[in-house]
Amino acid sequence: MPYDTQPPASHFINGSYVEDTAGTPIEVIYPATGAKIATVHCATPAIIEQAIISARQAQVAWAALSGTERGRILRRASDMLRACNHDLSVLETYDTGKPYQETSVADATSGADALEYFGGLAATLTGEHIQLGENWVYTRREALGLCVGIGAWNYPTQIACWKGAPALACGNAMVFKPSETTPLCALKVAEILHEAGLPAGVYNVVQGMGEVGQALVTDPRVDKVSLTGSVPTGRRVYAAAAEGIKHVTMELGGKSPLIIFDDADIENAVGGAILGNFYSSGQVCSNGTRVFVHKAIKEQFLTRLTERLSKAVIGDPMDPETSFGPMVSERQMRVVLGCIEKGQAEGARLVTGGGRIDREGFYLQPTVFADVTDDMSIAREEIFGPVMAVLDFEDEDDVMTRANDTEFGLAAGVFTKDLTRAHRVAARFEAGTCYINTYNDAPVEAPFGGSKNSGVGRENSKAAIEHYSQLKSVFVRMDDVEAPF
Ligand code: NDP
């Protein structure tokens, strides 16, 4: 192994790496080879206690700093993340299997953007003054306290930063639990934040599976839970948080529609569909996996799609030329293979792909099904792999109804040259994040999140501030108090 992937210890608490080998071991597997690259241990109750106590203690002094002081540390961490981009991208590739070609531009860089953006906003967070005649009210924007972040495995660096940056900017402390599948990257984020000057205890990482997440979510000392994960996990976590009346942000799954009208620029539409289905081997929550293509251009679309997919460079994720890597784990590969089998059994037409790639690691072929109908499971269930379902349509009203006929509402996209139609369609989409003539952009300046079962709250942008802070109203009377007796 040319790169040391074994962290000094499993957890990062109160400014240091901490170990407790009594916790269940988690073997970290490099998805491109199946080789073990590190071992960490699940947090024991003693580790969880240590993390919560450190975070609560550190939060008070952190919130007492000015926003400018907090922001300076976050922006310094952002610069350090960018300076380490190569090493962090290599680590992200080992953790997830995503090609270096992607990780070098989409992970630590996106995390750095979040730290820079929220570092910049920190100094601008204020309450307001409300005059009531001679009397008045002012509001204070205050931290929530201790926020728990729980991550999925597809973007471990980005998720650690997208949750950490707004939480810290608002004066909260965080305990972050990465997915057990990708435990390495968040530790680096914690280490860099600490080196940038973050006081010990403000950002902590503990490893573990669902039970560790559950222990954090149900702890009465935790004020907020931000989860990125599947809808079933979201339901459990939301219910547990509700028990303690905790604030929540839920970034959950999707089965998003991408509508391609017959006047669309076909190359751009194919490009959007590729980005929305095969980037990160399809392991992206907002993917547009139900691709509705107008009947008049369907065969042309499928021909160009197949031609362009044949140009994917599938191979060693560390090779900068590689553009398509393995699935994150053997388990996820088997889940996706099961979905592909179902698609075939349900009668969808397999246009390309459909199986494993004959090499070590957890590689699947980019797979496209055509003639998919709305009732097929591949058109209804989130697959979270490189499987595109192409459905036909002819009428705008009809396709809108079908596009919205889903429990999910994370994202939606439309390709058309008719701008009036594009905005009409965007307005009718029941989804939190919509795209016109593009797909899957996620700049930190824009709110990101889902409607319906895909989530609650928004990440990124100024909107995230509302989810990591609370307002206190202070009433001030200048004249005498009038009491009835
Ligand atoms: P899971 O829902 O399986 O897990 C998400 C996280 O929650 C993991 O860290 C998991 O721990 C933890 N967890 C599981 N059970 C509990 C519990 N009862 N209490 C607290 N925490 C728990 O999702 P995946 O990791 O498989 O990620 C894929 C899913 O995430 C997809 O549905 C995808 O759409 C969604 N996602 C959503 C995004 C968004 O922004 N909307 C972005 C990325 C992914 P562990 O796995 O270690 O057991």
Residues whose N, C-alpha, C, O or C-beta is under 5 A from the ligand:
A	BS01	NDP	I150 G151 A152 W153 N154 K177 P178 S179 E180 T181 G208 M209 G210 G213 Q214 T228 G229 S230 V231 T233 R236 V237 E251 L252 G253 G254 C285 S454
